[in-house]
Amino acid sequence: MNAKSDELITELQKVISIKKAEMDDLKEKLDSSKKHLTLLTSEIAEGRAKIAANKIKIATLDADKTACIQIEKLDVEMINKFNIMCEEVCKVNEEIEKQIIELQLEIEAARDVKSIVNTYEETLGILSSMRFGNNDSMNDTRKEIENARNELHMLLDEVQTFEVNEKTLSDKLSNVAHADIPLAIKHQIFHDLKKRKGKLVQKLMHARFSRSRLDSRFLMSDL
């Protein structure tokens, strides 16, 4: 009986030793699992934080995209309004060109009248210096000269009026804006608008590319 009891005790002790070893191994695995779980929990929290940050970035990019679209629409509206303004400027330039031509013609007309009056005055001076007889023919000539002198005085008054008008017209002509200036400004603004529109399109394309890239990362994080 004692031998069997000792043998049974020995077997039990062996089993207990094995179980203790298994328990120690399980405890070690449990500790390792806890550490791994802690690491996974930390990685999950970090992943969730990245997802939240990516969602914020996506929302920001959506806002930027909306702003770019609105700016692009505004840019188109500005170009349309600018084209209308350019047409109005061209019409104004054409009207100014007509005014300039009319002013130049009026000035040339005034100069032509002055030239004619000066020639007429020289002719009358020559006739007045000549001596005539007392016959009827000469009397008619004297009357014609007198009439010519009266006409000359009237023309001289007209010349003075033309001289005043010429100065006024010259002043107006010097104050008329040149057509080239508005056209130059028009081209400069048009090129600036084209350059600005190109930058807006580039910004919109960049926003769309960033959105696609963040969407891909977001899907990978969920997986």
Beta strands, then each sheet from edge to edge (+ up, - down):
end
